[in-house]
Amino acid sequence: MRDPAARLVFTPALRPASLPTVFMPSPSLLVTLCTYNERENIDRLIPEILAIVPEAHVLVIDDNSPDGTSDAARAMSERDPRIHLLHRPNKEGLGAATAAGMQWGIERRYDYLLNMDADFSHPPRYIPALLAAMDQADVAVASRYVPGGNVVGWGLKRHFMSRTINFYARTILGLKTRDNSGSFRCYRASKLAEIRPETLRARGYAIQEELLYRCRNVGCRFVEVPFQFEERRFGESKISLKEAVTAPLVLLRIRLGG
């Protein structure tokens, strides 16, 4: 079977007048990684991503990690022009970081924006399958909860939190997708531009459900691609039980706010 990434060939990309002209793959792909204290992971993850999709670019959005994640990403970007760093001086939450990365990609006219966690819980080997799904979708969701999907390494608490948040998302926001709380997704950038990432309301993990809700409201087509979620290799998970407890209120605000 032909590798879906093989259809990415180099052609000049259009750029806003204020940005330098560079050569980009067409359709061009930007992989975004929101980080906080992920230095050990990105040192290994980014080379693995680029080995699988060498035509892609990678953007690290770092909220001034005390472990030097920004320094590591900057050093990598100096060696490889496909790697970029968006350093933010303050920790403003996953939602704000995700929106900032999307806006960065939209402004630079990438065709696809593929977001994934920076801790190896989203194995890069699934990227080609997400890209292949974009032939029929505007949002390809790497899903733990469709046939063929799976989770490795979770205890009962994490399973409960995830299942609860997904139940709330389907009930309150009316989403039809099964996996609404994961961030491993590929988006068509032109559709993200329609929802205007700078107007997203969620500051924390609810950004994932809000994105699907807003994408549905602008007519996006969704495809769920099964994948196996794996526990992070280094560092500690940043999600807490509070996210599951406060999720109904946050999602209700999103629904009432349109």
N, C-alpha and C positions, 0 to 999 in steps of 0.2 A: 504494500500500500504506500502511496506517495506521502511523504512527510508533509503535513499541512503547512509547516513553516517554510517549505520550499518555494511557496508562491510569493515570498517576500523578496523582491529584487530591488536593487538600488536605482532610484531616480531622484532628480532634484525635488525638494519639497518647497511649497510656497511658505513664505514667512511674512509676518507683519513687518512694516518698513523699519521699525525700531530694532529688529532682531537680526543677527548675522545670518547670512545664507550658508547652509550646510547641506551635505548630501544625506538623504534619509531613505530608508527602505519604503517601498510602496506596495501594499498599504503599510504605513509606518506605525510602529508599535513602541509605546512607552510603558515600561514596567515600573510601578510606583511602590516604594517601601516606606511606610511610616515607622519611625524608629524612636525608641527611648531606651538607652542602655542595651544596645544590640551589637556592640562592636565585635564580639567573638563570632556572632552568627553571620554578619554581613561579609566578614573576611572570607568566608567559605561559600555563602549563598550567592553572592553576585557573580563570581566566576562560574558557578554551576548554571545559573540562569543564562549567561551569555554563551556557554557551551551548547545549550539546547536551542537557543534562538540568537545566533550571533549577529543577526541584523538588527536586533532590538536595541533600544537605549534604556538605561536604568536611572531612575531618579530616587535618591534618598531624601526623605523629608524628616529632618531631625530636630527635635525640640530641645536643643542644648543639653544633650545627654552628658552627665558627669563622668561617664566611663570613656569619653573620647570617641564616641561613634562618629561625630562630625569630622573629627581629625582623620579617622580612618577612611571615611568616604571621600574626603577632599584629596587625600593622598592617592586613592585609587583613580579619582577623576583626572589627576595630573598625569597619570600613566596611560589612561584609556579614554579617548574622547566620547565614548558611548556612555560613560558614567557621569552623572550630574549630582550636585548637592544643593538642596534648598535648606539652608540653616535658619532656624527660627530661634530668637533669643530667649523665648519663654515657653514653658510647658502649658499649652492651651487646650489639650485634649485631643483624642483621636479624631473626633469629628472635624475640628478645625484643621488638623494636619492633612486629613484626607481631602477636604475641600481645596486646600491650598495646592496640593499636588495635582489635583484635577485641573484647576485653573491654570497652573503652569503648563500643563500639557496642551490644553485647549489653545492657549495663546500662541503656542509654537506649532500649531497645526498638525499635531499627530492625528492619525486616523483612528487608532485603537489605544485605549488606556487599560492596562491590565494591573489590577491591584492585588497584592498578596502580603501576607504577614512576613516579617523579616526574621522568623525564628525557626524555619524549616518545618513548621506545622503544615504548610502548604507546599508539598514537594514540587519542584520545578518540572518534573517529568510530565505533569499534566498540562503544561502550557500549550503544547501542540493541539491537544484535544479541544481546549477552549478556543483557540484560534480557528480550528476547523468549524466549530459551532457557529462562528460569526457569519458564515455564509447564509445562515437562516435566522440570525438573531441580531438584536441590537444590544442585548446583555446576555452573556454566557455566564452562568452561575456554576461554580464548582460546588457540587452538592453532596453532603454527607447522608442525606435522607431520601434519596431515590434509589431504586434497585442498582446494586453495584457499589453504592457508597458505603462508607464505614468510618468508624472512629477508633483509634488505637491509643491506649494509655490513660483514659479518663476513669475517674471514680464516679460514684453515684451522684455526688454533688454537682459535678460539671455536666453530667448528662441531664440532671434535673433542671439546672439553670438554662441550658441550651434549649431543651424541649419546651420549657415554660415560655421563654421569650419568643420562640417560633409560634407557639399557640397564640400568644397575644398579638403577634404581627398579622397572622391570618384572620383573627377575630376582629381586631380593632381597625386594621388598615385594609382588610379585605384582600390581602395578597393571596395568590394562587400557588406561588412557588413554595416548595417544601422547605428549602434551606434559606431562610431570610436573615439569619444573624451572622453568617460567615462573610469574610471580606474578600475571599479568593474569587475574583470575577474579572471578566473582560467586558469593557464598555465601548460602544461606538461613540467617539468623541463628539461628533456632530449632535447626537442626542443629549449628551451631557451638557453641551453648550445651551440647549434649549431649557434645561432646568436651572441653569445659572448656579453653579456650585457655591458662589459667594452668598447666596440666599438660604443655604441649608441651615436648619435650626439646631439640630442635635450637635452637642459638643463632645459627647462620649460615644460609647459603643452603639447607641441607637442610630448612629449615622447609617449603618448598614440597612436597617429597615426603612429609614427615610429615603435613602437613595432608590430602593426598589419601588417605593410608593410614588415618588416623584417621577421616576422613569415610566412607570405604568401610566401616569397622568398625561404624559406627552406621547403616548402611543407606542412605547417600546415593545418589541417582540422578545420573549424570554425563552431560553433553552437551559435546562439543568444538565450538567455533565457530571456523572458520578466520579468521586475521588475518595481516597482514603486519607483522612486527617490523622496526622502523627504528632505526638507530643513534642514540644520544643526541645532543641538539643542543648542550648545553654541559656542561663538566666532563669527568671521567674515570670510566671504568667501575671498579667496586670489586671485581668478581669476579676470582679468580686461578686459576692452574693448580692450586694447592694444593687448591681445592675439588673438582676432578675426581679428584685423587689420593687424597684422604681420604674421598671419598664412600662407597665400599663399607663401610668401618668404621662410619661414622656411620649409614648405613642399616641395617646389621646390628644395631646397638645399638637402633635404633628398632623393628625387627622383634622382637627378643628381649624388649624392654620392653613389647610389646603396643601 
